[in-house]
Amino acid sequence: MSADLKKVLENFCRLDNVRGAVLLDDHGLLVEECFRSEEDSSKLAELVSQAVQVGVALVQELGKMPLSQQYIEFADVQVTAEQLANNFVLVILAETGANLGRVRLEIRKNKGAVEAMLQ
């Protein structure tokens, strides 16, 4: 992937309490990643892939397609998964207490650029 894509992910990691940013392809495989410290991106990719499958099935059943974003919160970490074009997924991993409004704003601001880099 391009250095520009890596730079976008690094910019997410500069936000307060954001631990990492990951880009997954339509099979849940890692395309690019950036973490502030050691993280197991394979476990995060598996979690998000399963959540996306469940989310897509749910919104199809409810007639609310398309799925655009998922949010999962645990005791000490928050996962925001944004659906991109061609079924890519942008994942932001943040500590509890991160400003999710700011994270979502940065996702909206960068979504088009990330999608263009994936063409």
Beta strands, then each sheet from edge to edge (+ up, - down):
strand 1: 18-24
strand 2: 30-35
strand 3: 69-73
strand 4: 77-83
strand 5: 89-95
sheet 1: 2+ 1- 5+ 4- 3+
end
